[in-house]
């Protein structure tokens, strides 16, 4: 079952006529690419391909008038700073930065090189840009989930697993500092759903194992898996622990429901990297990042794994089945 809903928020996609831009210059322009996943991860290659395809549609092709220097695995602040410094040495014309750690690293290391970011939560609150409408400085891009998604995760998990009374937000503070904002919105909705939120920061796999075991000691436990690269890397362990302890879990990590997770809700990340090409194109033609508004997400996805629900003795409500973009049998 598939349905796609498009939600246009303040600062939605900006369109401009292709013909008005003219042809790109023939001289080779250099793009620096920083990504939060390892190069070997399939998701990394999908995101990179979406960006290249977007550039090709705008007249830019690698080997003719475009070169891309790829760097991968910027999953926390320390690695992001090292990789950012390495890319800046290559004198790129524009940088494409995926993830909050990377955006923060460039915000701290350059005020001159244009940066187009994607998958960054609350760029204003985190000091990356001055405002969504007027970013200022050398950075702009595509904002990721807003803090209110924390409340949405709790609501969806309670809807599919009504017995839960306690939910732990699992996140890596170094990979996703924005997760504390998600927790705040969880706290606002929790009383109305008779759910107790628990903040569960993790830094190593043993922390994940201990958190799952602790939440499972009493009936009514559930897990919320936040949006960060550390958890993405360890997603299979998390799904195994959730199954072993019979814990209903909702994931903010794309693809997890198809891999065996109970439910996924989040932003279409591939779409953000595809749209980033449009901003890179405009900057290469002379636009200033300060004049390009930060775009809010326009595509969200809800995926439910019916097989996992059945294994947990859960009945998926009809309203969730109707709302889902995909139900994996």
Beta strands, then each sheet from edge to edge (+ up, - down):
strand 1: 29-34
strand 2: 66-71
strand 3: 94-98
strand 4: 114-120
strand 5: 139-143
strand 6: 166-171
strand 7: 196-201
strand 8: 221-225
strand 9: 248-251
strand 10: 263-267
strand 11: 300-305
strand 12: 326-328
sheet 1: 2+ 1+ 3+ 4+ 5+
sheet 2: 7+ 6+ 8+ 9+ 10+ 11- 12-
end
